[in-house]
Amino acid sequence: MITVIGSLKGGSGKSTVTFNLAVWLAMAETDVLVVDADPQATLTDVTEIRIEEDFEPNLNVKDSSFLARKHFKGFDEVLIDVGTADIESLKKALSLADRVLIPVPPSQADIWSTQRFLRFVDEAIEGKAPDLLTFINRADTHHAIRESDEAAAALVSLSGVKFIKQRLCQRTVFRRSFSEGLAVFELEPRGKAAREFYALTSVLFPDYLGE
């Protein structure tokens, strides 16, 4: 399965989501390849920290030159983190994708950006289109704030895309763990963020549950 994690807007948490998914898949003893096709190379940076700190499991992270199906042979899962600074790599990644996962922070600007990204994907793909999935990332943690629910309602109404109801909330542990080269469930395995992340993976990768 080739999964692209992407959007048109910066700050949506693409690299953090990709990194946590990669560590989770590696812990499930899955042969996973990660392609860092974002010129910011945030995934590459956090992987280097992980290597320096001697954390296990190691991640197999390559750059955009690996955006070719021939490089994906032998891997169970391929995760591709993309950014808009390299449009050609973004288009190439989309052309290879089985599905595109779109993290959406709860703001009107991010809803508009998601709508533009869906149009971009439609225009960029020739032939069979990948499955499109959205979910709320960096959701509000206070129940009195309704922005996350409003964003969810907006995403549900979009055509041609599946909305995943499981959310990742705006929690400091995501930033802290990432800066230390750890997945959120490694730093705080019993924390709320870890439970939220496991709920998301149960939808995205149900075949690996219990491994």
Secondary structure, 3 states (H helix, E strand, C coil): CEEEECCCCCCCCHHHHHHHHHHHHHHCCCCEEEEEECCCCHHHHHHHHHHHCCCCCCCEEEEHHHCCHHHHCCCCEEEEEECCCCHHHHHHHHHHCCEEEEEECCCHHHHHHHHHHHHHHHHHCCCCCCEEEEEEEEECCCCCCCHHHHHHHHHHCCCCCEEEEEEEECCHHHHHHHHCCCCHHHHCCCCHHHHHHHHHHHHHCHHHCCC
